[in-house]
Amino acid sequence: MSADPEPGIFSHGRACAWPRRFWQGPVRMLTPEEVRTWILYEDERLLVINKPGDVVCHPSKSGPWSSLVGAAREVTGLPTVHLVFRLDRETSGIVLMAKDPRMASRLQRAAERHAVSKSYLAVLSGELEGPISVDQPLGDDTASPVFVKSAVRPDGKRSLTHFMPLATAGGFTLARVKTETGRKHQIRAHAQWMGKSIVGDKIYGPYPMAYLEFIDGGWTESLASRLLMRRQALHCAELDLRVAELPLFLKAPLPEDMRQFCEAHGLRWENRTEDPPAPLSAGPG
């Protein structure tokens, strides 16, 4: 009888997220000074932070200063802050937290009825000729060796994403992206389904083994040549709480790494707001 694979690392050939033994570089330890510079808005009930693209949201075993939530607790002096929605480690931009359970519950109910509106900026591989709305169901990608990966599948949950090109050049598109559903990795999975993956995406990019190579050996010159950016070029740029009866509309500027990529590839745009196109099914096949 052959030996079973090491538990939690591979299940039927798929990389699993538990136990968290994958090497992803040293844990970034935050400082009070830098966390305070990320605050976009704060009052007695809310805290809104512009998260960099190398910071995890949820607390970790490395202490409070190793995650955004832990650092927020330290900076505010509160025993608990409530994460209303999270961003992936390599996605930058606006993160909304509530300072008390009642506000957290209010915002979570508002998000469920789509009264909390977010928009993203993404750099896509390939040039979008016009707005595209992808209305395709998402579920687990059981064909992928990466356990957390999602994919379009007929038995998945309905997922709707709007992609609006702001600038195209040199085989890339800077797009404004809005979602009307909140599925796991929705923007990244729909971008891949369109054939226009987000630049730098280790899981949904054009190189399917990138994530496995990264967790095995870290960032390498080989990955840099294939992915072009060290992290996925996805940024939560706007948060609108006005429909939730909170007079807040916040913006987070394009982060430096994405700005430099856009400048280097001729992606020039004006910061403007556009309504999403009418929903339709779009994409290859």
Secondary structure, DSSP 8 states (H G I E B T S, - for coil): ------TTTEETTEE--SS-----SS-----HHHHHHTEEEE-SSEEEEEE-TT--SS--TT-GGGSHHHHHHHHHT-S--EESS---TT-EEEEEEESSHHHHHHHHHHHHTT-SEEEEEEEEES---S-EEEE--EEE-TTSSBTT-EEE-TTSB--EEEEEEEEEETTEEEEEEEESS--TTHHHHHHHHHT--BTT-TTTSS-TTHHHHHHHH-S-HHHHHHHSSSS--EEEEEEE-GGGT---EEE----HHHHHHHHHTT----------------S--
